[in-house]
Amino acid sequence: TADYQPASIEPKWQAFWADDKTFAGPNPAPNAKPAPKYYVLDMFPYPSGAGLHIGHPEGYTATDALKRMKKSQGFNVLHPMGWDAFGLPTEQYAIKTGRPPAEVTEENIANFKKQLAQIGLTYDSDREVNTTDPAYYKWTQWIFVQLFKHGLAYVEEKPVWYCPELGTVLANEEVLNTPEGPRSERGSFPVEKRPLRQWVLRITAYADKLIAGLKDLDWPDSTKRLQENWIGRSTGAEVDFQLDGLDEKLRVFTTRPDTLYGATYMVVSPEHPLLSKITIDDRRAEVEAYAEQAKRKSDLERAELAKEKTGVFTGGYAINPVNGAKIPVWVADYVLITYGTGAIMAVPAHDERDFEFAKTFGLEILPVIANENANPDEELTEAYTGDGALINSGDLNGLNVADAKAKITAELAAKKVGKEAVNYKLRDWLFSRQRYWGEPFPIMWLSPADYKRLMALDKDESELNNTLPIDPVTSIINGEARCAITVPTQDLPLTLPQVDSYQPTGTGESPLAKAVEWVNVWLNLKTGETRPRVIQQDGDEQLTERPGTDWAAATRETNTMPQWAGSCWYYLRYMDPKNPDFIIDPKIEEYWQAPDLYVGGAEHAVLHLLYARFWHLFLHDIGVLKTKEPFKKLFHQGIILGEDGEKMSKSRGNVVNPEFIIKDHGADAMRLYLMFLGPLEAMKPWNTDGIQGINRFLRNKVWRELLDDNGQPATKLCDTEDDADTARALHETIKKVTADYERLSFNTAISQMMICANQFAKAKTLNFASAKAFLQLLAPLAPHITEEIWERLGEAPSIANAPWPKHDESKLVKDTVKLMVQINGKLRGELEVAKDTAQPDILTAAKALDKVAPQLEGKTIVKEIYVPGRIVNLVVK
Ligand code: ANZ
């Protein structure tokens, strides 16, 4: 075909790249001197049934373009793709249709692959990972075994968010605050708190490391701040208040021990274990009703600053340890059981929430920090949270806040009624789900007696003995005490059993619990071998006999891991995807290190990015990894809005479907347009007219300029040297585009290429080499059309194999001069002319300048002065 037809050339080159493995970044051969590496990573997609949305190709085109340039620059580039394929939507689809989730997943992945290929995105197919593939989740399970062994995984019965509709527990982050109360993020179903047995990962043990590591990361500041706030480290003190008339003390956490003299009341959270003791009988009914109500609110809602304060007086009192003052104890839901000690000393004069609470209930407000801006005779209108000298505070009077904190903390410690304390907002990570479509925990439960028998064995006598934590992980299961052990490493992966129904049981138990033959096994404590303990015969369950004395009755854990698990470490597996013996070969990690660039949405700022850092730091600590941090450099692409400037959504009917765009305009036009919309990081609306403009650029300024009507090299292409303007345009473009790609500033690179193409169109002749260099610059963003023209110009594919063009600084020097144009000695304008322009031409041009011509109107020029290379001065009357 002679003219530009994306529909015919695009599939051709997609097939070529796939067959040729053009973009495979191989691991270095042993003993060879490896090429410099570049590892660029995308956040891998969840292969939903809906297929790609326009947000996928935005980030993916950016990394694909960078990858193509880096390859031409001589780097060995790793740019892989995979599938984050466990999770709720697939499972719900499976429940609805009765089809196995694995089958649905496979279909969705095939569709995603097809769609990505249609965009001209190229990945090393040998490195593909799929989190639901047992060969992959074997290592997800292996990491869990290591966490367990190192005491970072435990089981707890705790009140957790439970969604009856979804039949599962949800993490705090998966619950949203809505006007109708707390709801699931997925599907917006009501959720409630239920006490359930859960696996929890001790991420809080890594809180300080997770904060410290941030400082060396090249990440958007806003994302670093989000992580820091999420971890929320606060330093302060714990202080004990004697409860009036009781033996117990009420312990509080405060970041402001300096304000202790201003504590005029106390608040315990509705779940506080001492609440019932503190409450006097007269007030019990009211307090209990209040506590019951609080259960229905989410922490987020309760902690909201702006919310109206509610609470109830318990009737009890506590004694302020510094001055013996007897202060009332209230219960209020703005104090959370999950933070600090679940109780506070309230200082309304200096804390906003306490201030509002005190105002609402008429409680005493006693200032203890002098506020120079306030009139002491007037009633306070808000809490004063700034610094100042202490007042009304005994021996602290006159000190500033910092000194008072230090002094009072030391005094409390000396009297043994308080001590320095650090608190984190970060909670341990709720790591289990009562779902089918997730990684099975590599865990079995034994009776305490059998656990003791196992512990008594020598380490080399039993593989099972090597992964026991120092403190046993215990739980009550079906009313009986049980101890957790891991599945022996050689038995991983522990694969999901076949079940008849993926429907959650509704009891808070996972559908895996129904796979009785899988759940109940005889376990050989020495060899780790398992045999069925319950078998189904003619619909009846029958117990089998214990095979021998080394065998113990064991039950498998039936919860599964959350979707986060697989996405915590996939970037590691890409480096060594097929390794059957280890998660990653240390030599291979040494070469690739960690991704040089990670591109993905800002919505992952805290959860995925924090969880992955936690696992990576842990794997570093146990010697599995050399690097400490997974993602040195992070970039968030901005959201693409609908043409109407609103968020794209099915209900608004403003969704742009990449497949249709490609059909109408071609993948190259879509890629180029996506990158031309605006800065990559910016939120920006889609515009269909804009993509037509890009399509015209490719057709008229690229294809038809470089090829003739027969699709052969255009006659203007030749071996003669380019004129100065054309050469300069090209070299400026090489310089700018190279730098712009490197900093992911694609929109400015495209503008520059458009300027260059315009100059090429103006030029009478164009050197072959210039045309090819231009194609190379355009190739990362518009790979199909450039490969095609490259080939038609007589070059062997792929264009990506040609070394990246370098600019020639000498070609950038302009052969022009800038002249100041004055009228009666006053500067009126500037004139840029070729160095060899004759004086009369210069004077004519100067007089015609926009800023000069009007000044000359109706005047007579009496003298024209020209200082070559510098000034034109027109003397007028
Ligand atoms: C007295 C005080 C006086 C406080 C003052 C603040 C200002 P961050 O910085 O977030 O760590 N607090 C403690 N535990 C709480 C809980 N479980 N639920 C709600 N609030 C709680 O906040 C620590 C401060 O939040 C603590 O310091 C306590 O109020 C409150 F002028 O104690 B402060």
Residues whose N, C-alpha, C, O or C-beta is under 5 A from the ligand:
A	BS01	ANZ	S234 F253 T254 T255 R256 T259 Y334 V335 L336 I337 Y339 G340 G342 A343 I344 M345 V347 H350 D351
